[in-house]
Amino acid sequence: MDYFFIDIDGTITDNNPYKKYPEEKLVWGNPIFGVIRDVMVEEGWDSEEARKAIEEYADKIVWWDYPDILAEFNLPLAKTLEKIYQWHYEYKIVYWDTVELIRELYRRRKNLFIVSNNPIVGCLLNLKVARLGDITGSKYFKRILGANILRGQKYQVELWRRAIFQIGVEPDKIANIGDNVKEDGEIPLRIGIKKCFIIKRDITYEENRNGIVLIKNPLEILKFIS
């Protein structure tokens, strides 16, 4: 196996279970939008007007990314990014065993691609926390295939089909690594992806289900790779 799709949420990073962002600060259910709203307020916006403006923009531009919103409202770039970075360091945790796996796959010259429900910069913000890149990119991944490129979410077969065509490799040459049995296992297998490794840190034993391999420690994936 030389080509790998890799998930982010629940696989490389996750929400901090011990520190939850206040629900009343969410905008459109999104904490980063909440951070952006707070910057807009600091820049003179009324809080409710800022919330409505962000929500209206996100409704209008379906496949938005965070820089689109910063540019739309002409927010101070360095200041806003720093607050977004701070949020990630405060409210995200990193699965360092997955980070170690990615670095080892990279060392072995495997072709790695992020496939995520996040937009591209949303992916890169998480990779920054995991010390695998920053918002300019990542040396570990050949492409960051976010929702705004794939125009969908991972529960949709169409997203996976687009991801395959984005990298130009037949699906039986690709393995997927994630944490969700359906989105990272059953659905990609439908379109011919060779094997799906699902990281479940609470299981007590490894299980192989017709192409879906449930594992406890991400580094166990290495024993399946030549």
TIFI-85014 format. One record per residue (C-alpha): x, y, z; residue number from 1; chain; residue in one letter. Coordinates in nm, 4 decimals. Layout:
// residues N
c1: X	c2: Y	c3: Z	nr: NUM	kette: A	rest: A
...
END
This chain:
// residues 226
c1: 0.0000	c2: 0.0000	c3: 0.0000	nr: 1	kette: A	rest: M
c1: 0.1505	c2: 0.3279	c3: -0.1159	nr: 2	kette: A	rest: D
c1: -0.1466	c2: 0.5690	c3: -0.1099	nr: 3	kette: A	rest: Y
c1: -0.3317	c2: 0.6718	c3: 0.2043	nr: 4	kette: A	rest: F
c1: -0.6298	c2: 0.8944	c3: 0.2719	nr: 5	kette: A	rest: F
c1: -0.6177	c2: 1.0182	c3: 0.6330	nr: 6	kette: A	rest: I
c1: -0.8946	c2: 1.1753	c3: 0.8416	nr: 7	kette: A	rest: D
c1: -0.8404	c2: 1.4606	c3: 1.0897	nr: 8	kette: A	rest: I
c1: -1.1246	c2: 1.4900	c3: 1.3443	nr: 9	kette: A	rest: D
c1: -1.1051	c2: 1.2050	c3: 1.5947	nr: 10	kette: A	rest: G
c1: -0.7984	c2: 1.0662	c3: 1.4180	nr: 11	kette: A	rest: T
c1: -0.5223	c2: 1.3308	c3: 1.4361	nr: 12	kette: A	rest: I
c1: -0.6924	c2: 1.5873	c3: 1.6601	nr: 13	kette: A	rest: T
c1: -1.0087	c2: 1.5979	c3: 1.8660	nr: 14	kette: A	rest: D
c1: -1.2105	c2: 1.8282	c3: 2.0890	nr: 15	kette: A	rest: N
c1: -1.0652	c2: 1.8578	c3: 2.4371	nr: 16	kette: A	rest: N
c1: -1.2985	c2: 1.6505	c3: 2.6588	nr: 17	kette: A	rest: P
c1: -1.1948	c2: 1.8516	c3: 2.9644	nr: 18	kette: A	rest: Y
c1: -1.2402	c2: 2.1995	c3: 2.8212	nr: 19	kette: A	rest: K
c1: -1.5505	c2: 2.2710	c3: 2.6160	nr: 20	kette: A	rest: K
c1: -1.5983	c2: 2.5962	c3: 2.4281	nr: 21	kette: A	rest: Y
c1: -1.9038	c2: 2.7746	c3: 2.5766	nr: 22	kette: A	rest: P
c1: -2.2115	c2: 2.6859	c3: 2.3739	nr: 23	kette: A	rest: E
c1: -2.3465	c2: 3.0391	c3: 2.3947	nr: 24	kette: A	rest: E
c1: -2.0382	c2: 3.1638	c3: 2.2073	nr: 25	kette: A	rest: K
c1: -2.0977	c2: 2.9404	c3: 1.9047	nr: 26	kette: A	rest: L
c1: -2.2033	c2: 3.0999	c3: 1.5772	nr: 27	kette: A	rest: V
c1: -2.3852	c2: 2.8730	c3: 1.3317	nr: 28	kette: A	rest: W
c1: -2.2779	c2: 2.5888	c3: 1.5626	nr: 29	kette: A	rest: G
c1: -1.9134	c2: 2.6670	c3: 1.4850	nr: 30	kette: A	rest: N
c1: -1.6612	c2: 2.7803	c3: 1.7492	nr: 31	kette: A	rest: P
c1: -1.4202	c2: 2.9366	c3: 1.4965	nr: 32	kette: A	rest: I
c1: -1.7071	c2: 3.1506	c3: 1.3706	nr: 33	kette: A	rest: F
c1: -1.7515	c2: 3.2487	c3: 1.7359	nr: 34	kette: A	rest: G
c1: -1.3880	c2: 3.3588	c3: 1.7532	nr: 35	kette: A	rest: V
c1: -1.4279	c2: 3.5565	c3: 1.4299	nr: 36	kette: A	rest: I
c1: -1.7458	c2: 3.7202	c3: 1.5646	nr: 37	kette: A	rest: R
c1: -1.5546	c2: 3.8290	c3: 1.8772	nr: 38	kette: A	rest: D
c1: -1.2884	c2: 3.9934	c3: 1.6590	nr: 39	kette: A	rest: V
c1: -1.5602	c2: 4.1714	c3: 1.4614	nr: 40	kette: A	rest: M
c1: -1.7018	c2: 4.3050	c3: 1.7883	nr: 41	kette: A	rest: V
c1: -1.3556	c2: 4.4294	c3: 1.8873	nr: 42	kette: A	rest: E
c1: -1.3417	c2: 4.6034	c3: 1.5492	nr: 43	kette: A	rest: E
c1: -1.6660	c2: 4.7896	c3: 1.6177	nr: 44	kette: A	rest: G
c1: -1.9448	c2: 4.5551	c3: 1.5087	nr: 45	kette: A	rest: W
c1: -2.2551	c2: 4.4950	c3: 1.7146	nr: 46	kette: A	rest: D
c1: -2.2410	c2: 4.1335	c3: 1.8397	nr: 47	kette: A	rest: S
c1: -2.5772	c2: 4.0302	c3: 1.6969	nr: 48	kette: A	rest: E
c1: -2.5113	c2: 4.2017	c3: 1.3631	nr: 49	kette: A	rest: E
c1: -2.1748	c2: 4.0272	c3: 1.3395	nr: 50	kette: A	rest: A
c1: -2.3357	c2: 3.6891	c3: 1.4056	nr: 51	kette: A	rest: R
c1: -2.6018	c2: 3.7481	c3: 1.1412	nr: 52	kette: A	rest: K
c1: -2.3452	c2: 3.8664	c3: 0.8867	nr: 53	kette: A	rest: A
c1: -2.1318	c2: 3.5533	c3: 0.9317	nr: 54	kette: A	rest: I
c1: -2.4322	c2: 3.3215	c3: 0.9101	nr: 55	kette: A	rest: E
c1: -2.5657	c2: 3.4932	c3: 0.5995	nr: 56	kette: A	rest: E
c1: -2.2267	c2: 3.4700	c3: 0.4295	nr: 57	kette: A	rest: Y
c1: -2.1869	c2: 3.1004	c3: 0.5179	nr: 58	kette: A	rest: A
c1: -2.5371	c2: 3.0309	c3: 0.3837	nr: 59	kette: A	rest: D
c1: -2.4613	c2: 3.2147	c3: 0.0603	nr: 60	kette: A	rest: K
c1: -2.1111	c2: 3.0715	c3: -0.0020	nr: 61	kette: A	rest: I
c1: -2.1785	c2: 2.7026	c3: 0.0541	nr: 62	kette: A	rest: V
c1: -1.8181	c2: 2.5833	c3: 0.0205	nr: 63	kette: A	rest: W
c1: -1.6597	c2: 2.8608	c3: 0.2274	nr: 64	kette: A	rest: W
c1: -1.3253	c2: 2.8519	c3: 0.4042	nr: 65	kette: A	rest: D
c1: -1.2160	c2: 3.0657	c3: 0.6990	nr: 66	kette: A	rest: Y
c1: -0.9981	c2: 3.3104	c3: 0.5012	nr: 67	kette: A	rest: P
c1: -1.3016	c2: 3.3863	c3: 0.2810	nr: 68	kette: A	rest: D
c1: -1.4851	c2: 3.5214	c3: 0.5840	nr: 69	kette: A	rest: I
c1: -1.1859	c2: 3.7206	c3: 0.7110	nr: 70	kette: A	rest: L
c1: -1.1525	c2: 3.8789	c3: 0.3676	nr: 71	kette: A	rest: A
c1: -1.5262	c2: 3.9451	c3: 0.3306	nr: 72	kette: A	rest: E
c1: -1.5317	c2: 4.1556	c3: 0.6477	nr: 73	kette: A	rest: F
c1: -1.1785	c2: 4.2954	c3: 0.6031	nr: 74	kette: A	rest: N
c1: -1.0657	c2: 4.1768	c3: 0.9457	nr: 75	kette: A	rest: L
c1: -0.7086	c2: 4.2344	c3: 1.0696	nr: 76	kette: A	rest: P
c1: -0.5328	c2: 3.9222	c3: 0.9444	nr: 77	kette: A	rest: L
c1: -0.2553	c2: 3.8709	c3: 1.1998	nr: 78	kette: A	rest: A
c1: -0.4799	c2: 3.9495	c3: 1.4960	nr: 79	kette: A	rest: K
c1: -0.7628	c2: 3.7226	c3: 1.3817	nr: 80	kette: A	rest: T
c1: -0.5356	c2: 3.4306	c3: 1.2937	nr: 81	kette: A	rest: L
c1: -0.3607	c2: 3.4549	c3: 1.6298	nr: 82	kette: A	rest: E
c1: -0.6942	c2: 3.4288	c3: 1.8110	nr: 83	kette: A	rest: K
c1: -0.7928	c2: 3.1295	c3: 1.5942	nr: 84	kette: A	rest: I
c1: -0.4580	c2: 2.9650	c3: 1.6719	nr: 85	kette: A	rest: Y
c1: -0.5109	c2: 3.0285	c3: 2.0438	nr: 86	kette: A	rest: Q
c1: -0.8530	c2: 2.8646	c3: 2.0252	nr: 87	kette: A	rest: W
c1: -0.7057	c2: 2.5496	c3: 1.8693	nr: 88	kette: A	rest: H
c1: -0.4305	c2: 2.5206	c3: 2.1290	nr: 89	kette: A	rest: Y
c1: -0.6814	c2: 2.5693	c3: 2.4091	nr: 90	kette: A	rest: E
c1: -0.9712	c2: 2.3530	c3: 2.2908	nr: 91	kette: A	rest: Y
c1: -0.8064	c2: 2.0790	c3: 2.0840	nr: 92	kette: A	rest: K
c1: -0.6101	c2: 1.7711	c3: 2.1832	nr: 93	kette: A	rest: I
c1: -0.3632	c2: 1.5849	c3: 1.9615	nr: 94	kette: A	rest: V
c1: -0.3349	c2: 1.2092	c3: 1.9214	nr: 95	kette: A	rest: Y
c1: 0.0422	c2: 1.1900	c3: 1.9164	nr: 96	kette: A	rest: W
c1: 0.0403	c2: 0.8198	c3: 1.8267	nr: 97	kette: A	rest: D
c1: -0.1319	c2: 0.9097	c3: 1.4986	nr: 98	kette: A	rest: T
c1: 0.1203	c2: 1.1887	c3: 1.4434	nr: 99	kette: A	rest: V
c1: 0.3988	c2: 0.9346	c3: 1.4912	nr: 100	kette: A	rest: E
c1: 0.2292	c2: 0.7027	c3: 1.2399	nr: 101	kette: A	rest: L
c1: 0.2056	c2: 0.9820	c3: 0.9808	nr: 102	kette: A	rest: I
c1: 0.5711	c2: 1.0727	c3: 1.0233	nr: 103	kette: A	rest: R
c1: 0.6704	c2: 0.7094	c3: 0.9800	nr: 104	kette: A	rest: E
c1: 0.4552	c2: 0.6674	c3: 0.6674	nr: 105	kette: A	rest: L
c1: 0.6142	c2: 0.9831	c3: 0.5293	nr: 106	kette: A	rest: Y
c1: 0.9596	c2: 0.8485	c3: 0.6122	nr: 107	kette: A	rest: R
c1: 0.8705	c2: 0.5343	c3: 0.4170	nr: 108	kette: A	rest: R
c1: 0.7824	c2: 0.7559	c3: 0.1184	nr: 109	kette: A	rest: R
c1: 0.4114	c2: 0.6756	c3: 0.1213	nr: 110	kette: A	rest: K
c1: 0.1750	c2: 0.9127	c3: -0.0583	nr: 111	kette: A	rest: N
c1: -0.0437	c2: 1.0782	c3: 0.2053	nr: 112	kette: A	rest: L
c1: -0.3594	c2: 1.2847	c3: 0.1508	nr: 113	kette: A	rest: F
c1: -0.5966	c2: 1.4451	c3: 0.3994	nr: 114	kette: A	rest: I
c1: -0.9667	c2: 1.3805	c3: 0.3324	nr: 115	kette: A	rest: V
c1: -1.1818	c2: 1.5746	c3: 0.5768	nr: 116	kette: A	rest: S
c1: -1.5197	c2: 1.7328	c3: 0.6448	nr: 117	kette: A	rest: N
c1: -1.3262	c2: 2.0503	c3: 0.7305	nr: 118	kette: A	rest: N
c1: -1.2439	c2: 2.3119	c3: 0.4675	nr: 119	kette: A	rest: P
c1: -0.8791	c2: 2.3260	c3: 0.3621	nr: 120	kette: A	rest: I
c1: -0.7619	c2: 2.5931	c3: 0.6076	nr: 121	kette: A	rest: V
c1: -0.9659	c2: 2.4245	c3: 0.8799	nr: 122	kette: A	rest: G
c1: -0.7566	c2: 2.1139	c3: 0.8115	nr: 123	kette: A	rest: C
c1: -0.4310	c2: 2.3094	c3: 0.8172	nr: 124	kette: A	rest: L
c1: -0.5208	c2: 2.4738	c3: 1.1486	nr: 125	kette: A	rest: L
c1: -0.5547	c2: 2.1285	c3: 1.3020	nr: 126	kette: A	rest: N
c1: -0.2301	c2: 2.0140	c3: 1.1441	nr: 127	kette: A	rest: L
c1: -0.0564	c2: 2.3171	c3: 1.2957	nr: 128	kette: A	rest: K
c1: -0.1625	c2: 2.2074	c3: 1.6453	nr: 129	kette: A	rest: V
c1: -0.0311	c2: 1.8580	c3: 1.5659	nr: 130	kette: A	rest: A
c1: 0.3025	c2: 1.9998	c3: 1.4414	nr: 131	kette: A	rest: R
c1: 0.2418	c2: 1.8566	c3: 1.0967	nr: 132	kette: A	rest: L
c1: 0.2131	c2: 2.1884	c3: 0.9120	nr: 133	kette: A	rest: G
c1: 0.0645	c2: 2.5367	c3: 0.9250	nr: 134	kette: A	rest: D
c1: -0.1807	c2: 2.7340	c3: 0.7150	nr: 135	kette: A	rest: I
c1: 0.0730	c2: 2.7606	c3: 0.4316	nr: 136	kette: A	rest: T
c1: 0.0707	c2: 2.3812	c3: 0.3901	nr: 137	kette: A	rest: G
c1: 0.2245	c2: 2.0556	c3: 0.5104	nr: 138	kette: A	rest: S
c1: 0.5257	c2: 1.8658	c3: 0.3836	nr: 139	kette: A	rest: K
c1: 0.3686	c2: 1.5396	c3: 0.5007	nr: 140	kette: A	rest: Y
c1: 0.0643	c2: 1.5515	c3: 0.2731	nr: 141	kette: A	rest: F
c1: 0.0647	c2: 1.5785	c3: -0.1047	nr: 142	kette: A	rest: K
c1: -0.2846	c2: 1.7300	c3: -0.1058	nr: 143	kette: A	rest: R
c1: -0.5293	c2: 1.8601	c3: 0.1537	nr: 144	kette: A	rest: I
c1: -0.8698	c2: 1.7535	c3: 0.0241	nr: 145	kette: A	rest: L
c1: -1.1113	c2: 1.9549	c3: 0.2337	nr: 146	kette: A	rest: G
c1: -1.4885	c2: 1.9834	c3: 0.2035	nr: 147	kette: A	rest: A
c1: -1.4626	c2: 2.3004	c3: -0.0073	nr: 148	kette: A	rest: N
c1: -1.2607	c2: 2.1121	c3: -0.2711	nr: 149	kette: A	rest: I
c1: -1.4624	c2: 1.7901	c3: -0.2573	nr: 150	kette: A	rest: L
c1: -1.7946	c2: 1.9761	c3: -0.2237	nr: 151	kette: A	rest: R
c1: -1.9477	c2: 1.7368	c3: 0.0217	nr: 152	kette: A	rest: G
c1: -1.9161	c2: 1.5481	c3: 0.3468	nr: 153	kette: A	rest: Q
c1: -1.7676	c2: 1.2075	c3: 0.4171	nr: 154	kette: A	rest: K
c1: -2.1016	c2: 1.0312	c3: 0.4573	nr: 155	kette: A	rest: Y
c1: -2.1527	c2: 1.0871	c3: 0.0831	nr: 156	kette: A	rest: Q
c1: -2.0182	c2: 0.8368	c3: -0.1709	nr: 157	kette: A	rest: V
c1: -1.9725	c2: 1.1256	c3: -0.4152	nr: 158	kette: A	rest: E
c1: -1.7131	c2: 1.2888	c3: -0.1904	nr: 159	kette: A	rest: L
c1: -1.4980	c2: 0.9766	c3: -0.1942	nr: 160	kette: A	rest: W
c1: -1.5321	c2: 0.9404	c3: -0.5702	nr: 161	kette: A	rest: R
c1: -1.4164	c2: 1.3008	c3: -0.6163	nr: 162	kette: A	rest: R
c1: -1.1239	c2: 1.2434	c3: -0.3787	nr: 163	kette: A	rest: A
c1: -1.0072	c2: 0.9491	c3: -0.5880	nr: 164	kette: A	rest: I
c1: -1.0281	c2: 1.1479	c3: -0.9100	nr: 165	kette: A	rest: F
c1: -0.8432	c2: 1.4364	c3: -0.7448	nr: 166	kette: A	rest: Q
c1: -0.5328	c2: 1.2221	c3: -0.6922	nr: 167	kette: A	rest: I
c1: -0.5602	c2: 1.0198	c3: -1.0141	nr: 168	kette: A	rest: G
c1: -0.5057	c2: 0.6770	c3: -0.8597	nr: 169	kette: A	rest: V
c1: -0.7309	c2: 0.3720	c3: -0.8906	nr: 170	kette: A	rest: E
c1: -0.9220	c2: 0.3090	c3: -0.5649	nr: 171	kette: A	rest: P
c1: -0.7784	c2: -0.0387	c3: -0.5126	nr: 172	kette: A	rest: D
c1: -0.4377	c2: 0.1227	c3: -0.4625	nr: 173	kette: A	rest: K
c1: -0.5639	c2: 0.3382	c3: -0.1722	nr: 174	kette: A	rest: I
c1: -0.6058	c2: 0.2656	c3: 0.1990	nr: 175	kette: A	rest: A
c1: -0.8029	c2: 0.4904	c3: 0.4332	nr: 176	kette: A	rest: N
c1: -0.7294	c2: 0.5773	c3: 0.7969	nr: 177	kette: A	rest: I
c1: -0.9993	c2: 0.7271	c3: 1.0200	nr: 178	kette: A	rest: G
c1: -1.2105	c2: 0.6781	c3: 1.3305	nr: 179	kette: A	rest: D
c1: -1.5670	c2: 0.6380	c3: 1.2022	nr: 180	kette: A	rest: N
c1: -1.6725	c2: 0.2901	c3: 1.0904	nr: 181	kette: A	rest: V
c1: -1.9343	c2: 0.4176	c3: 0.8463	nr: 182	kette: A	rest: K
c1: -1.7756	c2: 0.7357	c3: 0.7080	nr: 183	kette: A	rest: E
c1: -1.4165	c2: 0.6097	c3: 0.7064	nr: 184	kette: A	rest: D
c1: -1.4898	c2: 0.2417	c3: 0.6424	nr: 185	kette: A	rest: G
c1: -1.8149	c2: 0.1249	c3: 0.4894	nr: 186	kette: A	rest: E
c1: -1.8638	c2: 0.4148	c3: 0.2473	nr: 187	kette: A	rest: I
c1: -1.5112	c2: 0.4303	c3: 0.0990	nr: 188	kette: A	rest: P
c1: -1.5139	c2: 0.0510	c3: 0.0594	nr: 189	kette: A	rest: L
c1: -1.8243	c2: 0.0845	c3: -0.1605	nr: 190	kette: A	rest: R
c1: -1.6237	c2: 0.2580	c3: -0.4291	nr: 191	kette: A	rest: I
c1: -1.3326	c2: 0.0179	c3: -0.4228	nr: 192	kette: A	rest: G
c1: -1.0858	c2: 0.1558	c3: -0.1689	nr: 193	kette: A	rest: I
c1: -0.8668	c2: -0.1390	c3: -0.0772	nr: 194	kette: A	rest: K
c1: -0.8587	c2: -0.1322	c3: 0.3045	nr: 195	kette: A	rest: K
c1: -0.9890	c2: 0.0942	c3: 0.5805	nr: 196	kette: A	rest: C
c1: -0.8164	c2: 0.1203	c3: 0.9170	nr: 197	kette: A	rest: F
c1: -1.0509	c2: 0.2441	c3: 1.1905	nr: 198	kette: A	rest: I
c1: -0.8859	c2: 0.3657	c3: 1.5106	nr: 199	kette: A	rest: I
c1: -1.0936	c2: 0.2760	c3: 1.8171	nr: 200	kette: A	rest: K
c1: -0.8881	c2: 0.3448	c3: 2.1269	nr: 201	kette: A	rest: R
c1: -1.1417	c2: 0.1806	c3: 2.3584	nr: 202	kette: A	rest: D
c1: -1.1419	c2: -0.1660	c3: 2.1984	nr: 203	kette: A	rest: I
c1: -0.9638	c2: -0.4561	c3: 2.3669	nr: 204	kette: A	rest: T
c1: -0.8730	c2: -0.6544	c3: 2.0552	nr: 205	kette: A	rest: Y
c1: -0.8087	c2: -0.6055	c3: 1.6854	nr: 206	kette: A	rest: E
c1: -1.0828	c2: -0.7040	c3: 1.4419	nr: 207	kette: A	rest: E
c1: -1.0824	c2: -0.7413	c3: 1.0634	nr: 208	kette: A	rest: N
c1: -1.4232	c2: -0.7070	c3: 0.8945	nr: 209	kette: A	rest: R
c1: -1.3916	c2: -0.7682	c3: 0.5212	nr: 210	kette: A	rest: N
c1: -1.1631	c2: -0.4774	c3: 0.4478	nr: 211	kette: A	rest: G
c1: -1.2302	c2: -0.2786	c3: 0.7661	nr: 212	kette: A	rest: I
c1: -0.9609	c2: -0.3246	c3: 1.0293	nr: 213	kette: A	rest: V
c1: -1.0460	c2: -0.2030	c3: 1.3793	nr: 214	kette: A	rest: L
c1: -0.7329	c2: -0.1204	c3: 1.5765	nr: 215	kette: A	rest: I
c1: -0.6557	c2: 0.0303	c3: 1.9169	nr: 216	kette: A	rest: K
c1: -0.3140	c2: 0.1830	c3: 1.8471	nr: 217	kette: A	rest: N
c1: -0.2550	c2: 0.3629	c3: 1.5146	nr: 218	kette: A	rest: P
c1: 0.1019	c2: 0.2337	c3: 1.5012	nr: 219	kette: A	rest: L
c1: -0.0366	c2: -0.1179	c3: 1.4587	nr: 220	kette: A	rest: E
c1: -0.1221	c2: -0.0144	c3: 1.1014	nr: 221	kette: A	rest: I
c1: 0.2465	c2: -0.0406	c3: 1.0174	nr: 222	kette: A	rest: L
c1: 0.2399	c2: -0.4203	c3: 1.0407	nr: 223	kette: A	rest: K
c1: -0.0001	c2: -0.4303	c3: 0.7448	nr: 224	kette: A	rest: F
c1: 0.2293	c2: -0.2227	c3: 0.5244	nr: 225	kette: A	rest: I
c1: 0.5191	c2: -0.3513	c3: 0.3193	nr: 226	kette: A	rest: S
END
